[in-house]
Amino acid sequence: MNHGAHFMAAIAYVWNERKQVKTPVRNKVIPVASEEQLLLVELVRSVSAMRTETVMHTVKEVLKQPPAIAKDKKHLSLEVCMLQFFYAYVQRIPVSSLVDSWPSLLALLKDSVQLGLPAPGQFLILGVLNEFILKNPNLESKKDQRELQDVTHKVVEAIGTIAGSSLEQTTWLRRNLEVKPSPQIVVDGSSLEADVEDLMLTVMEASSFTPSVYSVHALTLLAEVLAHLLDMVFYSDEKEKVIPLLVNIMHYVVPYLRNHSAHNAPSYRACIQLLSSLSGYQYTRRAWKKEAFDLFMDHTFFQMDSSCVSHWRAIIDHLMTHDKTTFRDLMTRVAVAQSSSLSLFTNRDAELEQRAMLLKRLAFTIYSSEVDQYQKYLPDIQGKITEMAPVL
């Protein structure tokens, strides 16, 4: 098709002009297309010369070399608009067309990872990849499957880097991370890139720290798609390949979960949803078990929004039931707290606080479990409560 790139660039421009003024779902990372925008999808699908492979190839050209188009300040970058259109396009084409066009889609995904697209564009790349997996979870060729795994790894790593953009190193010698003491901006996905500049100026006037705009959205998107995506892309005999990637993601997630400040609340909520979704798959356990147990035992554990409790219940249930040792480790800690009273140098108030803390966690563990799940441990549990009650 002659001038295909300019045609698709024009589609992307009009796409932004036809967006909804008000989005019904707030804080949606990938915006829902309006009815007028969907007409553009049907328009492109109706052009006989624009076969699926042609559309993918042309979108790739626009992303690599966007044609110059006059736009006002509130216009999203052409690349983001193009990917919003393409995401809606992928959702609405037949599965057979998508499967047959896999080589073209793979080339588009590979190139997009290397282009350094704006963060909203990278979110859409993950969305497109997820749509492909939902429609076609199995590729016949082992080579195709390996390439799918490779591009999935790269896309998820890129989103993970954005997710960690509200973190900073505690010292230059160690890789420990902590949350930046700055507001975390949350805006609607449909106007994410367009509204960012004004929001950052407002926040930076009141703070000496540079806020991160996209980290919460990256964490939210990972919470929505990551666990299922990896489970579908990596077959049962390949699950070990996922662990290094998840360890890297957890490196970004844990610092947010350690921070219970009000300004970190959006990230905390997104991270706890992500950890909850990952914990439902037993093969992921090695990537999060130690960190989740340490967070559970931290003295600030219960300082959370009420909306996070259900996610923590799921995590603790998976943590304690996926093997036979974790609950015993918790019971052992309670026993250690009792025996610590023999120490001549123990601070009495600190000892009482520690015992109360451990009993609270034991109670929360039982609360998070199925009915009668720990019935066989009931004599031990009653014994520990009885021993501690006079002291507490």
DOFI-711926 format. One line per field, with one value per residue (C-alpha): x, y, z. Coordinates in steps of 0.25 Angstrom, whole numbers, plus 5000, padded with zeros to 4 digits. Layout:
<sites>
x: (X_...);
y: (Y_...);
z: (Z_...);
</sites>
This chain:
<sites>
x: (5000_5006_5008_5004_5012_5005_4992_4994_5000_4987_4979_4987_4985_4970_4970_4974_4964_4953_4957_4946_4946_4943_4947_4938_4949_4958_4973_4972_4986_4982_4970_4957_4955_4943_4932_4937_4951_4946_4941_4955_4958_4947_4951_4965_4960_4951_4962_4965_4980_4982_4984_4988_5002_5002_4996_5007_5018_5012_5011_5025_5029_5022_5028_5042_5040_5028_5023_5023_5009_5005_4999_4996_5001_4990_4993_4999_5012_5009_5015_5006_4993_4998_5000_4986_4980_4988_4984_4969_4972_4978_4966_4957_4963_4960_4970_4974_4978_4986_4993_4996_5003_5012_5025_5021_5016_5029_5037_5028_5030_5045_5047_5038_5046_5058_5052_5052_5037_5030_5025_5011_5015_5023_5010_5003_5013_5011_4996_4998_5007_4996_4985_4993_4995_4981_4976_4987_4995_5002_5011_5014_5028_5038_5046_5034_5032_5046_5045_5032_5039_5050_5042_5033_5045_5050_5036_5034_5048_5045_5032_5040_5050_5038_5032_5045_5046_5041_5052_5066_5079_5081_5096_5105_5112_5100_5088_5078_5066_5056_5044_5047_5041_5033_5018_5014_5005_4993_4985_4976_4982_4974_4981_4994_5004_4997_4994_5008_5015_5005_5004_5019_5021_5010_5017_5031_5027_5024_5035_5050_5049_5046_5033_5032_5020_5019_5023_5009_5004_5015_5012_4997_4999_5008_4999_4988_4995_5009_5005_4996_5005_5017_5009_5004_5017_5026_5022_5022_5036_5041_5036_5050_5054_5044_5050_5062_5052_5043_5054_5058_5043_5043_5055_5046_5034_5039_5044_5030_5024_5034_5029_5016_5016_5003_5010_5014_5000_4997_5010_5007_4993_4998_5010_5002_4992_5004_5010_4996_4995_5009_5007_4995_5005_5014_5026_5028_5030_5045_5045_5036_5035_5047_5043_5028_5031_5040_5030_5020_5029_5032_5027_5019_5012_4998_5000_4992_4980_4968_4967_4980_4976_4969_4982_4990_4981_4983_4998_4999_4990_4999_5012_5008_5001_5010_5020_5020_5031_5027_5016_5025_5035_5025_5022_5036_5038_5026_5033_5046_5039_5034_5048_5054_5049_5061_5071_5076_5078_5064_5056_5042_5034_5041_5039_5024_5023_5030_5021_5009_5014_5016_5002_4996_5003_4999_4984_4985_4991_4979_4969_4975_4974_4962_4953_4960_4973_4982_4973_4984_4993_4982_4988_5001_4994_4985_4998_5005_4993_4991_5006_5006_4993_4997_5009_5002);
y: (5000_5013_5023_5013_5019_5033_5026_5019_5032_5039_5028_5030_5045_5044_5033_5043_5053_5043_5038_5039_5052_5044_5030_5021_5013_5022_5018_5009_5007_5003_5011_5006_5010_5019_5015_5026_5020_5006_5011_5014_5000_4995_5005_4999_4985_4988_4993_4980_4985_4986_4971_4967_4966_4979_4986_4981_4984_4998_5000_4996_5007_5018_5014_5014_5027_5035_5044_5059_5063_5076_5074_5083_5081_5072_5062_5049_5045_5038_5025_5024_5027_5017_5006_5009_5007_4994_4989_4991_4985_4972_4970_4970_4962_4947_4937_4931_4944_4947_4933_4934_4947_4943_4946_4960_4962_4956_4966_4978_4973_4972_4985_4992_4987_4994_5007_5013_5017_5025_5017_5017_5011_5000_4997_4995_4986_4977_4978_4974_4962_4958_4959_4949_4939_4940_4936_4927_4921_4910_4911_4898_4901_4900_4911_4921_4917_4920_4934_4937_4934_4943_4955_4953_4953_4966_4973_4969_4974_4987_4989_4984_4996_5006_5000_5002_5017_5022_5015_5019_5013_5015_5015_5014_5002_4993_4990_4992_5001_5009_5018_5032_5042_5048_5048_5036_5042_5034_5038_5032_5023_5030_5044_5038_5044_5057_5061_5057_5070_5079_5069_5068_5084_5085_5074_5079_5093_5087_5077_5076_5062_5058_5050_5037_5037_5023_5014_5012_5009_4999_4992_4991_4986_4975_4971_4970_4961_4956_4943_4937_4942_4935_4922_4922_4925_4916_4901_4892_4887_4901_4908_4909_4919_4929_4929_4939_4949_4948_4950_4963_4967_4964_4973_4985_4980_4978_4992_4997_4987_4991_5005_5008_5023_5030_5035_5021_5015_5014_5006_4997_4993_4990_4982_4974_4970_4966_4957_4951_4947_4941_4934_4926_4918_4909_4909_4923_4921_4921_4936_4941_4932_4938_4952_4950_4943_4954_4965_4957_4957_4972_4980_4989_4978_4982_4997_4995_5000_4991_4987_4980_4970_4960_4960_4957_4946_4939_4941_4936_4924_4920_4923_4913_4902_4901_4893_4886_4895_4909_4908_4900_4911_4921_4912_4911_4926_4927_4916_4924_4937_4929_4924_4938_4941_4933_4944_4953_4964_4964_4977_4973_4983_4978_4964_4966_4974_4962_4952_4960_4962_4947_4944_4954_4947_4933_4938_4944_4932_4924_4934_4933_4918_4909_4904_4894_4894_4895_4886_4876_4887_4892_4886_4893_4906_4905_4902_4914_4924_4918_4920_4934_4939_4942_4950_4958);
z: (5000_4996_5007_5017_5029_5026_5026_5039_5045_5041_5048_5061_5061_5059_5070_5080_5075_5077_5091_5102_5110_5123_5124_5132_5139_5146_5148_5136_5131_5117_5114_5108_5094_5091_5081_5071_5073_5070_5057_5052_5055_5047_5036_5035_5035_5024_5015_5006_5004_5019_5023_5037_5033_5026_5038_5047_5038_5036_5051_5053_5042_5049_5063_5057_5049_5053_5042_5046_5049_5055_5069_5081_5095_5100_5089_5093_5085_5072_5076_5088_5080_5069_5080_5086_5072_5070_5084_5080_5066_5072_5082_5070_5059_5058_5065_5052_5046_5059_5059_5044_5046_5058_5050_5047_5062_5067_5059_5064_5078_5077_5070_5080_5092_5086_5082_5096_5095_5105_5117_5113_5100_5107_5115_5102_5097_5109_5107_5092_5096_5107_5097_5088_5099_5103_5089_5085_5097_5090_5078_5070_5067_5078_5072_5072_5086_5090_5083_5090_5103_5100_5096_5108_5117_5111_5111_5126_5130_5123_5131_5143_5142_5140_5153_5161_5156_5170_5177_5180_5185_5200_5198_5185_5191_5192_5183_5195_5190_5197_5193_5189_5199_5188_5184_5174_5163_5159_5147_5137_5126_5115_5118_5125_5116_5113_5127_5133_5130_5137_5149_5150_5150_5161_5170_5168_5173_5186_5187_5185_5180_5166_5166_5158_5149_5143_5154_5160_5147_5143_5157_5154_5140_5145_5156_5146_5135_5140_5148_5137_5125_5130_5134_5119_5112_5120_5120_5132_5129_5127_5140_5145_5134_5141_5155_5151_5145_5157_5166_5159_5159_5174_5176_5172_5179_5193_5196_5193_5203_5214_5213_5220_5218_5213_5200_5197_5198_5183_5181_5193_5188_5174_5180_5189_5178_5170_5181_5183_5169_5168_5181_5175_5166_5174_5164_5168_5182_5182_5177_5188_5200_5209_5206_5209_5222_5226_5223_5231_5243_5242_5253_5243_5236_5241_5236_5223_5216_5219_5204_5205_5216_5206_5198_5210_5214_5201_5202_5216_5212_5200_5209_5220_5211_5199_5208_5222_5229_5228_5239_5248_5246_5251_5263_5266_5267_5276_5285_5284_5289_5301_5305_5304_5317_5323_5319_5330_5320_5313_5313_5319_5311_5298_5302_5304_5291_5283_5289_5286_5271_5269_5275_5265_5254_5258_5259_5245_5240_5245_5240_5226_5226_5222_5233_5242_5234_5246_5255_5257_5263_5272_5285_5282_5279_5292_5300_5295_5297_5311_5314_5309_5314_5329_5324_5313);
</sites>
